[in-house]
Amino acid sequence: MSDLWKLTYSQIKKGLNAGEFTPSELATSLISRIEAEDFKIKAFLSFEKENVLKAAAESTERRRSGKPLSEFDGIPIGIKDNICIEGTITSCASKILENYHSPFHATAIEKLLAKGFVLIPRANMDEFAMGSSTENSAYQITKNPFDTARIPGGSSGGSAAAVAASFVPVALGSDTGGSVRQPASLCGIYGLKPSYGTVSRYGLVAYASSLDQIGPLSKDIDGVVDVYSIISGKDPKDATSKNLTAFDPAKAKPVALEGLRIGKMKMSAEIDPDVAKAYESLLSDLESKGAKLVELDFSLLSNSIPIYYIIATAECSSNLSRFDGIRFGARKDPSGKLEDLYVASRSEGFGKEVQRRILLGTFSLSAGYYDAYYGRAQKARVLIKREYEGYFSKVDLILQPTSPTTAFKVGEKTSDPIQMYKADILTTSVNLAGVPAMSLPIGTDSKGLPIGLQVTAPLFHEEKIFGFAKTIQDWSSKVKLPEQIQ
C-alpha cells in the first residue's frame, strides 16, 4: 500500500468505497511521499502530520463501522493558506499574519468536513494571492514538479504543485485573475474558476472581493466536479452568494462534438509557438469530429489587464487596510507613536508586491483620480460582461490557451512586474465578467512542460465545461504527472 500516492482522485474514491485500502493507509502513503519529496517542491508552508493521521484514523473507524459520512469520507484535500481552518494558522503566506490562528472555518471547509474529507493545509501561495508565480510568498518559493528550476504558476502554486507532485489527489485554491487556472495549466492538471457567487467566499481572506472565487484543482476531471458540487450553493454568511442550489454532478455528462459551436481566438505573437501548435491541433481534431469553429473578436478583451489591475488593486487597498498591527496582524511599535506603529507594522509585514498593489489601488481611489481610473475601469468592466454575453449568443463554449507560455524559470520575470502581470493576459477577463472557466491539460511543449486549455462557458453553466472536459479526456491523458522529481 506504499504506492497509493500514485492513484488519481477517481481511483482513490473507488478504492476507498470498495474497501481496497483504508483512509489511514492512504494518508500514510501520501505523508511518506510528502516527506520524501516536498523539500524539493516546497508546496506546503507547514504540515501537521499528527492531525492528518488523526483525521484519517477517524475516517477509517467510520468506514469499518459501516457509518461513513459520505462516499468521500477519507479523501485527502490540500488547502491554500488563505482559506480559514479553525485553530490553524492562516497566514496568506505573509509575515503580517504569521501567527494568526483562525477562530472559525470557511464555509467551503465546513462543507468538506461534513463529507469526511481529510484536510491537508497549508499550501504555499503568493502573498495575499498577489502574483503569478508563487515567488511572492514571504517564506519560500514553490517549484514546478515537472522541472524544479521553474515556477508552478500562481497565486495557487502550492495547491497546484501539491496535486501535480501527487502529494494530494485534489486541492482548493482561489482565483482572482487566473490564480487557479494558470498554475493548473503550468502543472498539467485540472483547475476550475467557478461562476462568481456559486461558491461562498466566507472564510476566504479577501484580495479583491468582486473577483475572488474558491476553486478546486485535481489530477482528473471527476475530482473537480465532485469538490465543486460539495462546496457550491447558497450561503447566508456571504452577501455575494447567489441563491442557487449546490451543483448536481449528474449534470456533468460528455457532450456531443457534432454541431458544438466553439469560439476560438486568432494566435498572436504573445503566444508561445508550442502552445499555439497544441491549441490549433486540438481545434483541428474537434472540427474533424463535427464541431463548428467560430473565430471571435477578442480586441476588447485585450484591455482586460489594465482594467483588472485597477479594480483588483483598488479593492485590495480597501481590504488590506484592516491589517494595521492593531485590529489584525503582527504589531511593530518602534517609538510608541500611533503613526509609527502603522508604518512599521505594514512596512515590515507586507512584501514588495503587496505594497506595490496597495499603493496603486490607493492612488486610483484618491479624490483626484477616482473617476479617471477606478470609475472608468468599472464602466469598461460592464463592456467586457456584455462582450461575453455577445460571444455566447454565437457559441456554446470558448476555447483559448490558458497561459501564453509554459512554465518559466524561477527569477525570470521578478525584475519586471509588467511582464509578470502579462502572464494573466488570457485569464483576467473571465473574472471581470464573472463567468466560469477551467484549465485542462492538452499536451506538452518541446521541453516536456504542460500546456493548458482554458474552456469558458456562459454564467452558471459549469456543466458545459465538465461535459466537454470528459469528452476530450484522451487529449488530457497525454500529460503524465511526474513520479520522479528531480
N, C-alpha and C positions, 0 to 999 in steps of 0.2 A: 504493500500500500504506500510505499515511499514515493512513488511517481504519480500520485493523484494530482499533483500540481499541473501536470501536462494536459488535463482534461479541459474541455470547453465548458462554458456555462451549461449548455443543454445536456452534456454528458454527466455533469455533476448533479444536476437536478434529477435526471433519470436514475442515476446510480444510488442517490440517497433514498429515493422513493421505492426503489427495488430492493433496498437492504443490502446492496453490494459492498457498501462501506458505511461507516458511521461519521457523523459530523466531527467527532473528536479525531478520527483517523485523517479526515480531510484537512482539518485545521493544523494538525501536526505536520503533515506533508507540506502545506503552504508555508508554515513557520520555518521549516527547515530550508525551504527554497529562499525565503527572505533573508534568513541569517547567513546563507551561503553566498548570496548574490547582491543584496541591496547596498553593500559597501561600494559597489561599482556604479550602481544606478542612482542611489540616494533618492528614492521615491518617497520615503517616509521621513518625517521630521522626528517622530518618536514612535515607539512600537511597544504597546502594553501587552506583552506576551501572556501574562497571567490572566488578564481579563478576557483575552481571546479564547484561551483554553477553558476558562470557566464557563463562558457562554456556550462554547461548543459542547462541553460536558453536559450542560443543562439541556441542550437540544438533543443530544444522544439519549439521555434518560427519557425525554418526552417521546421520542420515537420508539424506544424499547417498550415503553408502557402503552404504546398504541394511541398516544394523545398528542401528536404533533400539532403545532399551532397552524400550520398550513403545509402545502406541498413544497414550500420554500424553506421550511424550518431547517436551519443548519448551514445555509449557503452563506459563505463569507462575502462581504462587500467593503471595498475601500471607501473612505470618506475624506473629501477635501477639507483642508484646515480652516475653511471659512463657514462651515456648516456646524451649528452648535449641537454638542452632545453633553448632556448633563453630567457635571463633575469632571469633565475632560477639558484640558487646555484647548482653547480655540484662539489661536494667535494670528490667523491670516498671514502667517509667515512674516510677521512684523515684530520688531523689538518693543513697540509701544504696547503690545498685548501679550508679551512673552509669559506673563504669569496669570493671565485671565482664565479662570475656570468657569465655564458656562453654568448658570444656575437652572437651565431648562433645556429640553430637547427641541430641535427644529421639528416642524410638523412632518417633514419627509422622514426624519429619523423615527418619530413615533410610529409612523405607518410601517416602516421596515421592521421595527422591533415587534410590532403586533403580529407580523407574519413569521417571526423567528429568525430573521437574518442575523448573522454574526458580524458585528461591526469591527472594522479594522481601520481606525484613524491613525495618524493624521497625515494625509497625503500632502506633499510639498506643493507649493504654488508660487506664482509671482505675488509679491506683497500686495495685499488687499485686491488681488485679482487684476493688477495693473501690469500687463506685459504679454508678450507673445512667445516667450522662450523659457520661462521659469528660471531665468538668470537674475530676476529681481527679488528673489527670496532673501530675507535678511540672514538666513542661516546656511544655505547650501544651494548648489546648482544641481538640478536633476539632469541626468544624461539619458540619451535615447538608447533603448536596448538593442536596436539594430546596429548602432555604431556609437560607442560611448564618447567619441570625440565630438559628437553632435548633440544639439538640443532636442528635447522631445516635443517642443511647442509649448504654448501657454495660453491662459494662465493655469489651466488644469493639467499641467505637465506631469505632476506627481501621480495623479489619478490615472492618466493615460499610460505612463511608463509602467505603473504597477500592474495594469492589465496586460500590456504587451510583454512584460517580463514574466508573466504567469505567476505573479505574487497573489493576485486575486482574480476571480473569473469575471467580476463586474465591479464598477465603482461609480460614485457620484462625483460630478464636477459642477461648476457653474459657468454659464455662458453669458457674457455681456456684449461682446462684439465678435465672437468666434472662439471663445475660450474652452469649449468642449470639442467643437468640430475641427479646429485647426490642429490641436495635439492628437486627436483621433486619427486624422489624416497622416500626420508625420510618424505616428507609431503603428500604423497598419491595422487599426481596429475600428469598431463602430462607435459613433458618438452622436447623440441627439440633443438639439436645442428645441424644446417644445414650444408650442404656441404660447405667447405671453398670457399669463393668467391661468394656465391649466395646472400648474404646479405651484403650491404655496411657497412664498418667499419668507414665511415666518421662520426665524432662526437662521436665515442666510444673512451673514453680515453684509450690509449693503455697500456696493460700489456706486452703481448708477441705477436707482430704483425703477425707472421706467424701461430699463433694458435687461436687467438681471433675470436669469432663469436657471433653476437647478435642472441638470440633465444627466442621464446615465451613459456610461461607456462600458463596452463589453467585447469579449472575443467573438461573439456571434450575435446575430440579429435577435434571437429569442431572449437573450439577456436584457437587451434594450427594451423590447416590447414588455416583458414581464415587470421590470422595475418601473417603467413609466406607468403601467396600468396600476401599480400599487401606490405610487406617490402622487398621482394626478387626482383631480377632483376639488370641489369647492372647500374652502377653509374659512370659517368665520373670523379667524385671527388675522387674516390678510385681506385688507380692503381692495387690493387689486386682483384677488382671486375671482375667477369667473364662476357663474352659477351653473356649473357643469358637473355631471357625474364622472366617476373615475372611468378611464378608458377601458373598453372591453377588448381583451386580447384576441377574442374570437374574430374580431373585425380585420385582423392583420393577415389577410389571405393573399396568396400570389395573384398578380394581375395578368390579364391577357395583353401581350405586346401588340397584337394585331389591332390597328386603329388607335393605339395610345398616342396622344398628342404630346410631344416632348419639346419644350423650349430649349434652345441651345444658344451659346454665345460664340461670337467670332473670336478666334485666338488673336492675342496681341503680343507685342514684344516683351511684355512683362511676364508672360507665361513661359516657364522653362520648356525647352523643346521636348524633353522626355515626358513631361506632364501633358503637353499638348498632344503628343503622339498617342498616349494611352487613352486620353479623352476622345479623340477623333476615332480611334479604333473601336471603342465601345459604342459610340454613336453609329458607326457603320454597321456593326453587328446588330444593333437594335433595329436599324432601318431595314436590314435584310430579313428581319423576322416580323415585319409588318408595321413597326412603329412609324408615325408620321413626325418628321423633324421640322420644327418651325424656328427660324432664326429670329431672335428678339433683339430689339434695340436697347442696349444697356448703357447708353450715353449718360442718362440722368443718374444712374446708379454709380457712375464713375466719380460722382461728387460725394459719395457716402462717407469717405474717410474724414474730410473736414467737418461735415455735418455731425458725424458720430462723435468726434473728439471734442467738439464744442459742447454738445449736450452731455456727454459722459463726464467730462471734467467739471462742468458746472454742477452736476448732481453729486459728484464725488467731493467737491469743495464743501457742499452743504452737509452731506452725510458724515464726512470725517471731521467736521468741526467739533463733534462731541468728544473726540479723543484729545483731551487737553491737559491730562495729568491730574484733573480734579474729579470729573464725572466718570471718565474711563481712561485707562492707560497708565503706563508707568510714569511716576512723578519724579521730575528733576527740579530741585529747588535750590539753585546756587546762591541766591542772595537774600531770599525771604520776601522779595517783592513779587507781586502777583504777575506783572507783565513778564518778568524774567522767568517765572515758573512756566508760563505758557510757551514762551520762546524756546527755552531749554528742553522742555518735555517733548515738544513737537519736532524740534530740530534733531534731537538725538533719537527720537522714537521712530520717525518716518525716514525711509530711504530716499534716494535721489529721485527716482521715477515718481514716487508718490508725491513728493514735494513739487516736482515739475507740474504734475497734473492738478494739484490743489491751486498752485499759482495761476495756471492757465484758466481754470474754472472760475477762480475769484475775479480775475480780470474780465472775463466775458460776462460776469454777473454784475459788474460795477456800474454805478449810475450812469456814467458817460458812454458806456459801450454795450449796455444790455440789449437795446433794440438793434444795434448794428451787428451783433454777433449771436447771442442766445435767441433773441426774438426771431431773427431771420433763419436760424438753424431749425427752429421749431416749425416755421412755415414750410421750409424745404422738406422736413420730415413728412409732413402731410402729403406733399407731392410724391414722395417715394412710396408711401402707402397706396396712393391712387395708382401709381405705376404698376405695382404688384397686382392690384385689382384688375387692371387692364390686361396684364400678362395672362392671368388665369381665366379671362374670358376667351382666350385663344388656345391655351394649352392646359393639360392636366397636371403636368409636373415640369419643373425647370431643372436642368442638369448643367452643372458647372464644375470645374476643378474646385476643390476646397481651398487649396493653397496654391499660389503661383509657382512655388518651388517645393522641392522635397526638403528634408531637414538640413539646416545649415549648421556650420561648425560653431562650437562654443566661442563666444567673444567676437564673432564675425561682424555683428551689427550693433554691438553695445555702444560704440562711439558715435553712432548716427541714429538718433531717435526716429527721424523721419523714415529711414529705410526699415526700421523695426516696425513702425506703425503700418507700413505698406504690406506687411505680412498678412494683414487682415483685410486686404482690399476686396476680397471676394465674399467675405462673411458679414461685414458690419451692416449692410443694407437689410439683411434678414431681421436683425434685432430692431432696427429702426421701424420696420413695418410690423413687427410682432408675429410674423408668420413662422411656421415650423420648418426646420431643415435638419438633415442628418448627413454626416460624412460616413462613407463606407469605402473599404479598400478595393481598388480595381487593378492593381499591378505594382510593379517596381521600376525604378529607373536603372540606368546603366551601372550605378554603384550598388544596386540591390536595396535601395531605400524605398519605403512605401509611397504610393501615390493614392490620394483620396478623391472620391467623387462626392460633391455636395448635391443632395436631392432636396428641392424645396417644393412645398405643397401649399395649397390655399389654407387660410386661417382655420384652425381646429380640424384639419383633415390629416392627422398623423397616420391614419390607416393607409392612405395612398403611398406614403413614404415606405412604411413597413412592407406593404404588399409588393412594391417594386423591388425593394431590397431582397425579399425572398425569391423573387423571380430571377434575379441575376446573381444568385449565390455562387454560381460556378465561376464568375469573374472574381468575386471576393475571395474565394478559396485559393486563388493563385498566390495570395500573400501568406506565407507561413511565418508564424511568430518564432523568434529565435529561442532555441533551447540553451545553446551555449552563448554566454555573454562575455565578450572579450574586454 
